Amino acid sequence: MRDDERSWTVKELLFDYVKSPSLRHIRDPHSVTRLAQEIVRRIDQGNSISGKWDGQRELLLKSALCC
């Protein structure tokens, strides 16, 4: 994911978070934690190195660990 896409993703989530008429949830630690987890999940989505490996490569890697 490019930097401008990452920025847009974070801005989108933050705008959604603060658009509520009640500002009480902004200070709620549980809500902030969920927001942080969602930001990280969205940014990392599709960028995982392990996601690029298919089953055969995974098997080869595991068998090479013994060497």
C-alpha positions in Angstrom: 0.0 0.0 0.0 1.4 3.4 -1.0 1.9 6.2 1.5 -0.9 8.3 0.2 -3.3 5.3 0.4 -2.1 4.7 3.9 -2.8 8.3 4.9 -6.2 8.2 3.3 -7.1 5.0 5.2 -6.0 6.5 8.5 -7.9 9.8 7.8 -11.0 7.8 6.8 -11.0 5.8 10.0 -10.4 8.9 12.1 -13.2 10.9 10.5 -15.5 8.0 11.1 -14.4 7.8 14.7 -15.0 11.5 15.5 -18.2 12.0 13.5 -20.4 10.8 16.4 -22.3 13.6 18.1 -21.2 12.2 21.5 -17.6 12.9 22.2 -17.6 10.6 25.2 -16.3 7.6 23.2 -13.2 9.6 22.1 -11.8 9.3 25.6 -12.8 5.7 26.1 -9.6 3.6 26.2 -11.4 0.6 24.8 -12.6 2.6 21.8 -9.2 4.0 21.2 -7.7 0.6 21.3 -10.2 -0.8 18.8 -9.5 2.2 16.5 -5.7 1.6 16.7 -6.2 -2.1 16.0 -8.4 -1.3 13.0 -5.9 1.2 11.6 -3.1 -1.3 11.8 -5.2 -4.1 10.3 -6.3 -1.9 7.4 -2.8 -0.6 6.7 -1.2 -4.1 6.9 -3.9 -5.7 4.9 -2.4 -7.4 1.8 1.2 -6.4 2.8 2.0 -9.5 4.8 5.0 -11.4 3.5 3.5 -14.7 4.6 0.4 -13.9 2.5 2.6 -14.1 -0.7 3.7 -17.6 0.0 1.7 -20.5 -1.4 1.5 -23.9 0.2 4.5 -25.4 -1.6 6.8 -22.6 -0.7 5.7 -22.8 2.9 6.5 -26.5 3.0 9.9 -25.9 1.4 10.6 -23.2 4.0 9.7 -25.5 6.9 11.8 -28.3 5.6 14.8 -25.9 5.1 14.7 -24.9 8.8 16.5 -28.1 9.7 19.5 -27.3 7.6 
